[in-house]
Amino acid sequence: MAKLLLQGGTVLIHGENDVVAAQKVDVLVEGTTIVKIGESLDASGAEVVDCSRKIISPGFVDTHHHCWQTQLKGRHANHMLLEYLPTGNLIAYVFNPENVFIGQLGGLMELVDSGVTTVVDHFHAVYSPEHADAALRATVKSGIRSIFCYSTVFRAAEWNLENIAMDPNPLPDWFLAHFIKLASQTHAAGRVEIGFGYDLFFIGEDANKMVFKTVREAGAKLITTHWANKSPVFGAWSNITTMDQQQLAGPDILVSHGCQMNDEDAAVLDKHGISVSSTPMTELQMGLGVPVCFDPRFQNRAGLGVDCHSAGAGDMITQMRVGLQAERGMFNKKYVDEGKNPSTCKQTVEQAFNLATIGGARACKMGDSIGSIAVGKKADFVIFDAESPAMICAAQQNPVAAIVLHSSIRDIDTVIVDGVIRKKDGKLLAVEGETGGEWTWKDIAMKLDKSYQDIEEKCKGVSYEVALKSMQAAFQLDPNSFPKV
């Protein structure tokens, strides 16, 4: 069994309610597991990683992400949610399985580069079994730990410059059968597990119960759904209330966003042990409301996610920072409006850090195996250079603050997933290609560029305006709910 020794670093170790920075500590890994933490550990037979003047952090946990969307990056810079739906969600129509494979691989490599070692991937580009298979192959090859959530899709059956026709059957015969097949298999020795994504609650109680029963019996690791209260796009109904009333709710549910949640829905989450994933960048941009990541009602059940790396930064450092400072700003505002100033920050960098590590692990029901550095847990680490221009001095004063408030991806020296080094000396290592051999990041970038050109050419044959009008009609969206500003 391969051994790895992380030697002489500042190790961030979670206590009951805090994070302790242990100086000049070694971490010994055997295979995929942390087996010993201490000073001056025996390095016999181990590959040694010199961590002096470095910070050893648990790997980050991204609890909500659409990883296939890499070729769409940049197009949503000024989009609200309604504009995103045809241009970033429905446009999966033009992706073939080859486009999906390279987009998925690119999105996951971006995560690994940024220190994310586990992702809950809401894969909503399942236009065929081949699309899902391509995304799953890319996930395995990327080396990341994933709950690959095979998800329901609003599919376009036909789309051109004059017309769009949506698939009248959101659950074709092959859909659940293929999910069951994937869920019955072992992927990457268990590093990749199969979850389910569901957003079709409007199709009726009997159908909802059938779907939830089927995927649970098939062994879905997690069931995830999008929802935000008071959103004209999501509608007046509540997925959370619906799950409770139809006896679908359970501790295996992860709700993405959850903004503007009322006390009734929060009580349902508490009753069933349902978790929440907050994605601050997209929630603030696209008008979903205030991120709930610091809401005390969801303590120990909230994590952070990226959501759409097509719209913004695909890393958890940014999500921690944006979420923390947004919450501080909103909290402080009521005092500022009264001409006052709070005596200290109520929201702390430690809270933000925990949301991206142990909190995220608990949110995706993996707190017993990932999210913190402890004997018996999986060997998932992100190692920061404490001597970089951004980290120097901050790393000595407060290592957690150095990560949350000062660091960037360039400060990440090494990333380890399941005991395997995936980034070293600040550079992503090569991965296995689609048909064998090694692909460096430059190889992947070249393939992404080619795929991007292919997709942009296909997009010339569809009309976003036609799709937007069709979606507004299908979901009976009130135009007055989307005022021009």
N, C-alpha and C positions, 0 to 999 in steps of 0.2 A: 504494500500500500504506500502510495506517494506521501512524503512528508514535506511540510512547508513551515519554516520558522520566520515569523515577523519579529525582528530583533531590535530591541532598544527604543521603541517608539513611545509617544504619548498616547495612551489608549483610553478612549472614551467609553466608560463602563457605566451602564444604567443601574441605579439603585432603585428603591421603591418609588421615590418621588423626585429624584435628581439625577444628574449626570456627573460622574467623577472623572477628572482627568488624571489618570495614573501615569506617573513619569517613569521613563526608562524601563518599560515593561516588555516582556516577550509574549508572543502568542503562538502556540504550537498547533499545527493542523495535521491531521492524518486523514487522507482521503478527502472527504467532503465535510469533515466535522472538526470543530474546535475541541481539542483534548486537554489542553493545559494553558493556564495563564499565570505568569509569575516572572521573577527576576532571574537572569542568568540561566535560562533553561538549556538543557543538553541539546546541541544541534546535530548530534551524530545521525548521519543518513538523511538529513533534511536539506532541501534547497533553502538557502538563507536569503531573506530580503532585508537589507539594511534599512531600518526605519528610524535611525538617529536623526534628530531634527525634522521629524515628520509626525503628523497626527494620524492615528489609526481610528477610523470611524466605522460604525456599522454601515453596510451598504444601504443606500436609500431605497425606499419602497414607494413606487408610483402606483396609486390605487385607481387611476382612471386615465386611459389613453387610447386613442385610435391610431395605432402605430403604422397602418398601411398608407397614410396620407402624405408621405414625404414629397412626392412630385407636385403636391399642391401648395407647398410652402411659399409664403409671400403674397398669396392672392387675397387673404382676408385681413389685410392690414387695417382697413377702415370699415369692416363689415360688422353689422349687428347679426343676431341669431337668425332672423328671417332671411337675410341675404346669404348667410353661410349655408343654409339647407340645400339649395340647388347647386351651389358652386363648390361645396366641400363635402356634402353627404351624398346627395343624389348622383353626383358626377362619377361615383363608382361605376355607373353604367358604362363608361368608356374604358374602364380598366379590364384588360384580359388577365388571365392568371400569371403571365410573365411580368406584367406591370405590377401586380400585387406582390409577387415574390420580392422584387428588387425594392419596391417602396417599403414593404414590411421590414426587410433586412436593413435598409438605410435608417428607418426610424428607430429600430432596436439598437443599432450600433451607435446612434446619437445618444441614446440613453446610457449605454455602457460607458461611453466616453465621458459622460457627465456624472458617473458614480452611482447610477441606478442599477441595482442588482436584481430587483424583483419588480415586475409590472403586472397589473391587472389590465389586460388588453381587451377592450371592447371592440371586437372585430365585426364591424357592420358593413362589410363589403361581400357578403356571402351571396353572390349572384349565381353560383353553381357549386357543386362539390369540389370542382377543380380549383375554384378561387380559394376555398377554405383550405384545401390541401396545400396549395402554394404558400399561403400565409403561415401555416403550421410548420412546413419545412423550413422556411426562413427563420422562424422562431427558434427551432431546434439548432440550426446552424449558427445563430448569433451568439450562443453561449449564455444568454440571459436566463434567469429564473422567471417563469411566466405562469399566470393563470390565463390561458387562452380562452376567452369567452366568445364562443360561437354564437353569433347574435342575429336576431330577426332584423329584416331589412325592408324599407319601403322601396321596392324595385320598380324601375321604369321598364316596361315591356317594349316600348318603342318611343324614340325621342328624336326629333329633327328640328328644323328651323321654324316649322309651322305648327307642330303638334307634339303633345306628349301623352302617352297612354300608360297608366300605371298598371302593374300586375294586379289583377283582381284577387289573386290568391296569395296572401302573405305567407302562408305555410304550405308550399307545394309538397307533393308526396315524398320527394327525396330529402326534404330538409331535416326532419327529425330522425329519419332513418340514418342519414349520414352522421348526424350528431351522435347517435347511439354508437355507431361504429367507432368514431374517434374516441369517445369516452371509454370504450371497452379496451383500448390499447394503452400501452405504456410508452411514453415519449421522453426521450433523452434521460432514461433511467429515473424518471420521476421528477426531473428538474422542470419539465413543462407539464402542467396539469390542465384539464379541460373544464372550463366553466361555461356559463350560458348568459347571454344578454337578451333581455325581453322588454319591448316597448309597445306591445300590441294589446293592451288591456281593454281597448274598445271593442274587440271582436266577440266579447261575450263571456259570461261566467263559465259555461260548460267548456268552451275552448281553452280558457285560461287554466282551469283545473286540470284538463287533459295534458296541457303542455308542462305545467309544473310537476305533475305526477310523473310524466315520462322522463323529464330531465333529471329529477331527483333519483328515480329508480336506476337511471343509467349511470349515476355516480358523479353528477356535476359537483365540482369543488365549491362553486360559488354561483349565485345568480345575481346579476346586476341590472339596474334600470336607471334611465334618466328621469329626473323630475325636479321641478322648481315651482313653488307656490306663486300665485298672482302673475304668472307669465302668460301673455296672450298667445304664445306659441304652444306651450304645453297644454293650455286649456284650463277650464274651471275645475275639472275633476282632479282628484288626488290619487296617484298610483299607490300611495301608502295606505290611505283609507280603503281603497279597492282591495288591496292584498289582505287587509285585516278582515273586511267584511266577507270576502270570498274564501277565507281560511287558507290563504296562500302564504302568509307571512311566516318567517322563521329566522333563526340566527344565521342562516346561510345567505341572507340577502344583503347586498351592498347598494345603497342609493347614491347615485352620482348627482352632485350639486346640492339639492335640499335647501336652496336659498329661500328666504322668507317663510320658513316653516312655522306653522302655528303650534300651539301647545297640544292640540288634539293629536296631530300627526307625530309630534315629538313623543307623546305618551305611548303611541303605537310602537315606535322604534324601541322605546325602553322596555315595553312589555315583551317584545319578541327578540330582543338582542340584535336588532338590525343596525348595521353600520352606515357611515356616511363618508363619501369622498368629496372633498372640496377642491376646486380647480380655480384658484384666485384670478389668474390672468384672463381666462375666457369669461368667467362670471362677471368680472368688473367691466370688461369691454362690451360684452354682448347683452348687457342689461338683464341678467338673471337675478340681480339683487346682491345683497351683502353676503360675502363668503361666510359659511357657518363654522369654519375650522376651529375658531376659538370659543364657540358657543358652549357654555358650561353644561348644557343639557346633553352634550354628546361626548363627555369626558371618557377617555379610553375606548371610544368607538368611532373616532374620526381620524381620517388620514388625508393626505394631499395627493393631487394628481396633476398631470399636464393637460389632459383633454386633447386638444388639437395642436400638435406641433406645426401644423400648417398655418396657424394663426399667430403663434408667438414662440417664446423660448421653450425648447424641449428638455428642460432640466429642472430638478427639484430645488436647486439652490435659488433659482429665480422665484419659484412658487413659495418657498419659505419666506423669502424677503418681501415679496409683494403682499402675501397674506398677512404677515406680521405688521408691516407698516400701514396697510390699509385698515387693519383692526385698531391699531394705535390711533390713527387719524380720526376714525369714526368715534372711538371712545372719548378722545380728547375734545372733540368738537363741542359737546354739550357744556364743557367747562369754559372753553374759549368763548363761546357765545355769551357766557355770563361774565366775561372779563376775568376769568380765573385761569389757573394753570395747575394741573395735578402735581403733587409733590414728587411722584416717581412714575415710572412706566409700569402699568398694571400687567401688560402682556410682555413676556420675556423671550429672549433668544432660546432659552432652554425649551420652552413650550413649542416654539417653531421647529426646533431640531427634533423633538420627540414626535411631532406630527409626521415628519419625513422618515422616521426610523421605526421605533417601537410602536407608535400610534398607528402608522400605516400597516405594520405587520398585524396588529390586532384587528384592524378594520377589515383586512382580507382573510381573517381567521387563521393566521399563521404565526401568531405571537409566541407560540411555544418553540418555534424552530428558526425564526429569523428576526431581524429588527434590533437586536442588541448583541453585544459581544459577551458570550458566556460559554462555559464548558458545556458541551453537548449540543450546542446550536450549530447551524450550518455556517460554513466558512465563507461568508459574504462580507467583503470589506471595501472601503474606499479610503485611500491613503493620500493625504495632502502634504505638499511641500511647505513646511513651516518657515522656510527661508526665502520664499518668493517675494517679489516687491509688494504684493498685496497682503501677504500673511505675516511678514516679519513684525515682531513686537506684539501684534494682536494675538498671534499664536501663543506667545509666552504669557500674556496677560490673561486671556480668556479664550481657550481653544474653540469652544462652542460659538462664541461671538465671532471669532475669526472666520469660521465656516459660514455662518448665517449672514453676516453683514459685510464681510470683506472679500470672501473668496470668489473665484470664477472657475470655469472648467479648466483653464490653463494651469491652475494651481493643483490639479489632481495628477499625482504622479503614477499611481497604480490602482487598478480595480481588479478585484478577485471575486469570482462567482463560483460557488460550490467547490472551492478549493483550487480553482484553475485561474491562472493569471490571464486576464483578458486585455488589460492595458498596462504598459510598462514604460517607465521613463517618459511619461507624458504622451505616449503614442499608442493608438489602438493596434493590437496584434492581428495578424491575418486570421481569417476564418475559412472553413471549408466552403468551396464554391458549389453552385447548383448541381453540377455534374462531376464533382470531385476536384482535386487540386486545391490550391490556396488562392484566396482573393484578399489582396491588401485593401486598405481603405481607398487607395487611388483607383484600383480596379472597380470597386463598388461605386465610387463617385462617377466614373466614366459611364457605367451602365445606367446610373440614375439620370445622368444628363441625356443619354439617348432615349430613355423611357419618358422623360419629361417632354422632349420634343415630340415623341409619338402621341402622348396624351394631349398636348396643346393642339396638334393637328386634328385629332378627333374632336376636340371641343369646338372647333369651327363649324361642325355639323349639327350642333344643338343650340337651342335658345334658352338662356337662363330666364328671360322675361316670360316666355311661354310656360316654363316649369313653375315659376313663382306664382303666376296667376292660377295655374291648375292646383297648386298646393293650397293656396288661400281659399279656393272654392271647395276643395275636398275636405278641408278641416274647418270650414265655416269660420274663417278668421275675419274679425271685424276690422275693416280698413281704418276706422277711427282709433283703433288700438295701436296704430303705427304712424303717429303724426310725423310730418316732415319738419325737420329742425334746421 
